[in-house]
Structure formats: C-alpha cells, structure tokens
C-alpha cells in the first residue's frame, strides 16, 4: 500500500470511529435524565466516546495488513485504553472548568478563548491516550510516541473545532459530530504522517501472494514467520517457520537474525547467521523474498 493510500485508509477508519462515537453518545444522551449524577453520566459519555474511537483506531493496523490477530488484539486494547482516555479527558476537563468557575467572576459560562482552551485540553488528554492504542498492542515505544503526538494534535484541533461550531451555530449536535469526525480522522492521519517521517525504512515483499505488501520499520523489534501473530506474517510460503526470524533496531543499525540457529536466512543470496541490513538488501526467509528500502 502506498503512503498516500495508508493516509486515506487511516483517515477513513478514524472517520468511522468518530461517526460511531457520535452515534453512541447521541443514544446515551436520550437517557440522561435517568442518571442521578451529572458527573457519572459525563464519565460514561467519555468512556463510550473513547471506546468507539479506540476500537476503530486500534484495529487499523490489522486492517491495513489484513491480519485478523492484530485486528482482534487492537480492538481489545482499544476498549481498555479508549475507556480510560475518555474518562480521564472528561474528568480533567470538567475538574479544571469547575475550579476556574469557582475562583473567578464568571457565573455559568466562560469567554470563548477559555472555552476553547478547556475543550482542547480535555480532548487532547483523550487523544493522547487513544493514540497510544496501537503502540500498546504492538508493545512498541516508537508507536506509542507516534500515536501520542497524533492524538495530541488531533484532540487539540478537534476540541477547538467542536467549541467554535457550537459557539457560532448553537447546534451542539452538529458541533459534536464534526468535532468527533475531526478527532478520529486526525489521529489516524497524524499517526500515518509521523510514522512515515520517522520510520528508517520499509520492507517490501517481492514475490508470492503478498507481493507488493509493505511493512514499516516502526518499532524496535519485528518478527517474521507464517503465524498471524508475527509483524510480517508470511502465509502461503514454503520453508517459513511459525516464528522464523527477528529484526531489531539498535541506534542506526537494523539487524536480522534467525529465531533458532537451525532456521535459514539469506541476505543478497548469501546464508547468514545474522546481518546488519543496508538499503536495497534482499532478504529470503523460506521462499519468500522481501526488500529493505527507504520509506
């Protein structure tokens, strides 16, 4: 998949997450009167919002690589981290707002500038945590970092847009919908942009059923094998073990080595026990061939 295609797909998945969040929140708002506590209702809204976005964005990597295992684990992590992000975003935003109102001359409302700040702050907290979903699933500090930055910018801009539309149009439903769509899509887009700009290279499959498939080197360790649990899952290739090889990043060096000494790896048609990869190296694992190239 091209970089542009990945941007579009991540944006669309984020948009769907935003739309699902809006539909869920809109449904819950119909039952607001049955809640005795405004705070508990708000926390439920935040958790539901975060879960929907977390589920969609957490499954994005698995969808991109057609890997069901990544989709399912992404959904599970998305539920847990998304709920936490939504609750914390609402909690801190609400706490800061009430604290300011109690210590100032403002009664029931704030000037637009302060409203923008608090909305952007609370949504940024949600965005940061929701953006971490894929990194937590992959146990990758680099991916967590990318996701946090994407969530920060996406949450900040989405929160500002929500508050501006609500202020000028007085349509809270419209502002909520557009804000959620922007938050979801921007987290996805920023994640793809940051990943592309900070990734040292990609592996592109050269033959077989996965020909043309690309895997970005966006974490410290990648696993290769026929199992779907691997980062590069080489299904349908002969001579590939369940967990065949491991690719690691240490500083500016990218190294490949077999998972077991008996497993064979070829780099540029030469058998190696381990090798430091350079751009344009061709790696063979079983009868699968993939190229290490600039992103």
MARFIMI-507072 format. One line per field, with one value per residue (C-alpha): x, y, z; residue in three letters; residue number from 1. Coordinates in steps of 0.02 Angstrom, whole numbers, plus 50000, padded with zeros to 5 digits. Layout:
! MARFIMI-507072
X	[X,...];
Y	[Y,...];
Z	[Z,...];
res	[ALA,...];
n	[NUM,...];
! end
This chain:
! MARFIMI-507072
X	[50000,50067,50095,49950,49837,49885,49845,49674,49635,49687,49583,49431,49449,49463,49308,49211,49269,49211,49042,49020,49067,48938,48801,48842,48848,48688,48600,48660,48603,48424,48439,48524,48376,48384,48555,48554,48731,48787,48969,48937,48840,48981,49109,49002,48993,49181,49213,49092,49170,49345,49296,49223,49374,49494,49411,49420,49594,49662,49607,49678,49849,49771,49653,49797,49894,49741,49793,49647,49753,49808,49627,49563,49703,49686,49500,49533,49668,49561,49417,49526,49637,49497,49384,49525,49564,49382,49357,49518,49483,49310,49369,49514,49420,49270,49379,49477,49320,49232,49389,49402,49217,49226,49377,49326,49190,49117,48949,48880,48989,49166,49234,49263,49452,49443,49308,49420,49567,49473,49388,49554,49640,49514,49507,49697,49703,49581,49675,49844,49782,49678,49825,49930,49819,49918,50085,50023,49956,50124,50224,50319,50381,50405,50225,50165,50262,50191,50015,50031,50084,49945,49818,49881,49862,49702,49620,49675,49610,49452,49410,49435,49326,49187,49187,49193,49048,48946,48981,48934,48798,48721,48700,48780,48735,48822,48974,48987,48976,49106,49222,49219,49246,49394,49470,49459,49524,49665,49730,49737,49816,49943,49991,50023,50119,50228,50261,50314,50430,50514,50524,50700,50638,50512,50512,50426,50379,50444,50355,50209,50036,50095,50195,50198,50147,50247,50288,50358,50504,50413,50460,50616,50581,50488,50452,50439,50354,50198,50094,49974,50047,50204,50227,50268,50155,50215,50066,50073,50262,50363,50506,50444,50434,50299,50422,50568,50670,50682,50728,50792,50836,50982,51030,51052,51080,50947,50992,50911,50942,50852,50741,50829,51001,50929,50821,50894,50903,50978,51034,51078,51083,51207,51164,51191,51182,51146,51170,51164,51045,51077,50954,50919,50966,50856,50811,50750,50651,50599,50545,50482,50587,50575,50673,50735,50713,50697,50521];
Y	[50000,50173,50306,50407,50255,50225,50406,50390,50223,50282,50441,50340,50221,50372,50450,50289,50289,50468,50428,50277,50384,50514,50384,50305,50470,50530,50371,50391,50572,50512,50427,50570,50606,50429,50466,50542,50610,50728,50678,50491,50522,50629,50495,50365,50478,50499,50312,50270,50402,50337,50154,50184,50281,50158,50008,50080,50155,50005,49888,50000,49917,49745,49806,49883,49719,49603,49523,49461,49435,49617,49672,49573,49622,49803,49800,49732,49860,49995,49958,49966,50114,50208,50196,50259,50402,50456,50452,50548,50677,50715,50710,50830,50946,50954,50975,51119,51203,51193,51251,51405,51448,51436,51553,51683,51809,51700,51627,51498,51522,51566,51681,51594,51591,51498,51381,51337,51305,51188,51093,51072,51019,50884,50817,50817,50704,50585,50595,50558,50401,50340,50371,50252,50103,50030,50056,49965,49823,49807,49837,49971,50130,50211,50178,50242,50402,50423,50390,50512,50653,50613,50605,50768,50865,50777,50802,50983,51031,50926,51004,51180,51144,51074,51228,51351,51270,51258,51441,51512,51392,51350,51173,51058,50901,50968,51029,50864,50764,50867,50875,50687,50658,50776,50698,50521,50564,50675,50543,50422,50545,50613,50436,50393,50555,50541,50357,50395,50538,50449,50272,50224,50109,49982,49800,49762,49585,49543,49380,49265,49305,49454,49534,49723,49720,49842,49839,49997,49977,50074,49978,49913,49732,49648,49463,49364,49196,49111,49141,49288,49340,49399,49577,49513,49360,49260,49145,49028,49025,48864,48844,48978,48931,48989,49116,49116,49273,49431,49605,49728,49913,49971,50151,50172,49986,49865,49684,49520,49350,49182,49141,48972,48927,48791,48915,48982,49165,49230,49409,49450,49262,49226,49123,49222,49186,49370,49525,49714,49767,49906,49987,49880,49718,49571,49453,49275,49182,49014,49051,49225,49373,49550,49708,49830,50004,50187,50234];
Z	[50000,49954,50086,50014,50019,50201,50245,50164,50246,50419,50395,50341,50490,50604,50524,50553,50733,50753,50674,50788,50938,50890,50867,51037,51129,51044,51101,51280,51286,51267,51437,51528,51640,51713,51789,51962,51946,51808,51838,51820,51659,51589,51632,51544,51391,51393,51412,51271,51159,51195,51171,50998,50938,51021,50939,50764,50777,50872,50732,50593,50583,50570,50434,50336,50342,50330,50494,50599,50754,50751,50724,50874,50993,50933,50974,51149,51187,51107,51226,51381,51335,51247,51400,51512,51393,51381,51570,51606,51471,51539,51720,51700,51583,51700,51855,51781,51719,51888,51977,51866,51883,52072,52082,51956,51920,51781,51826,51705,51554,51502,51368,51202,51224,51389,51324,51176,51293,51410,51269,51178,51339,51384,51207,51197,51351,51266,51102,51181,51267,51120,51004,51111,51073,50926,51014,51169,51061,50972,51132,51037,51120,50950,50900,51068,51037,50862,50925,51070,50953,50830,50971,51045,50883,50832,51001,51013,50840,50857,51025,50958,50807,50917,51028,50882,50789,50948,50988,50818,50759,50929,50863,50989,50890,50733,50828,50920,50759,50665,50815,50836,50650,50651,50807,50737,50564,50626,50747,50602,50480,50604,50652,50469,50438,50592,50559,50381,50430,50575,50505,50447,50310,50249,50198,50032,49985,49811,49768,49802,49864,49967,49826,49847,50030,50137,50321,50400,50520,50654,50811,50896,50855,50712,50699,50537,50512,50447,50604,50602,50769,50678,50619,50445,50426,50275,50249,50100,50078,50086,50209,50328,50512,50634,50706,50585,50614,50715,50652,50781,50778,50885,50858,50671,50640,50578,50613,50563,50642,50645,50792,50804,50740,50629,50532,50370,50320,50158,50128,49948,49909,50049,50202,50363,50549,50575,50470,50480,50342,50217,50099,49944,50032,49979,50120,50093,50225,50154,49976,50023,49965,50032,50003,50134,50059,50101,50157];
res	[UNK,UNK,UNK,UNK,UNK,UNK,UNK,UNK,UNK,UNK,UNK,UNK,UNK,UNK,UNK,UNK,UNK,UNK,UNK,UNK,UNK,UNK,UNK,UNK,UNK,UNK,UNK,UNK,UNK,UNK,UNK,UNK,UNK,UNK,UNK,UNK,UNK,UNK,UNK,UNK,UNK,UNK,UNK,UNK,UNK,UNK,UNK,UNK,UNK,UNK,UNK,UNK,UNK,UNK,UNK,UNK,UNK,UNK,UNK,UNK,UNK,UNK,UNK,UNK,UNK,UNK,UNK,UNK,UNK,UNK,UNK,UNK,UNK,UNK,UNK,UNK,UNK,UNK,UNK,UNK,UNK,UNK,UNK,UNK,UNK,UNK,UNK,UNK,UNK,UNK,UNK,UNK,UNK,UNK,UNK,UNK,UNK,UNK,UNK,UNK,UNK,UNK,UNK,UNK,UNK,UNK,UNK,UNK,UNK,UNK,UNK,UNK,UNK,UNK,UNK,UNK,UNK,UNK,UNK,UNK,UNK,UNK,UNK,UNK,UNK,UNK,UNK,UNK,UNK,UNK,UNK,UNK,UNK,UNK,UNK,UNK,UNK,UNK,UNK,UNK,UNK,UNK,UNK,UNK,UNK,UNK,UNK,UNK,UNK,UNK,UNK,UNK,UNK,UNK,UNK,UNK,UNK,UNK,UNK,UNK,UNK,UNK,UNK,UNK,UNK,UNK,UNK,UNK,UNK,UNK,UNK,UNK,UNK,UNK,UNK,UNK,UNK,UNK,UNK,UNK,UNK,UNK,UNK,UNK,UNK,UNK,UNK,UNK,UNK,UNK,UNK,UNK,UNK,UNK,UNK,UNK,UNK,UNK,UNK,UNK,UNK,UNK,UNK,UNK,UNK,UNK,UNK,UNK,UNK,UNK,UNK,UNK,UNK,UNK,UNK,UNK,UNK,UNK,UNK,UNK,UNK,UNK,UNK,UNK,UNK,UNK,UNK,UNK,UNK,UNK,UNK,UNK,UNK,UNK,UNK,UNK,UNK,UNK,UNK,UNK,UNK,UNK,UNK,UNK,UNK,UNK,UNK,UNK,UNK,UNK,UNK,UNK,UNK,UNK,UNK,UNK,UNK,UNK,UNK,UNK,UNK,UNK,UNK,UNK,UNK,UNK,UNK,UNK,UNK,UNK,UNK,UNK,UNK,UNK,UNK,UNK,UNK,UNK,UNK,UNK,UNK,UNK,UNK,UNK,UNK,UNK,UNK,UNK,UNK,UNK,UNK,UNK,UNK,UNK,UNK];
n	[1,2,3,4,5,6,7,8,9,10,11,12,13,14,15,16,17,18,19,20,21,22,23,24,25,26,27,28,29,30,31,32,33,34,35,36,37,38,39,40,41,42,43,44,45,46,47,48,49,50,51,52,53,54,55,56,57,58,59,60,61,62,63,64,65,66,67,68,69,70,71,72,73,74,75,76,77,78,79,80,81,82,83,84,85,86,87,88,89,90,91,92,93,94,95,96,97,98,99,100,101,102,103,104,105,106,107,108,109,110,111,112,113,114,115,116,117,118,119,120,121,122,123,124,125,126,127,128,129,130,131,132,133,134,135,136,137,138,139,140,141,142,143,144,145,146,147,148,149,150,151,152,153,154,155,156,157,158,159,160,161,162,163,164,165,166,167,168,169,170,171,172,173,174,175,176,177,178,179,180,181,182,183,184,185,186,187,188,189,190,191,192,193,194,195,196,197,198,199,200,201,202,203,204,205,206,207,208,209,210,211,212,213,214,215,216,217,218,219,220,221,222,223,224,225,226,227,228,229,230,231,232,233,234,235,236,237,238,239,240,241,242,243,244,245,246,247,248,249,250,251,252,253,254,255,256,257,258,259,260,261,262,263,264,265,266,267,268,269,270,271,272,273,274,275,276,277,278,279,280,281,282,283,284,285,286,287,288,289,290,291,292,293,294,295];
! end
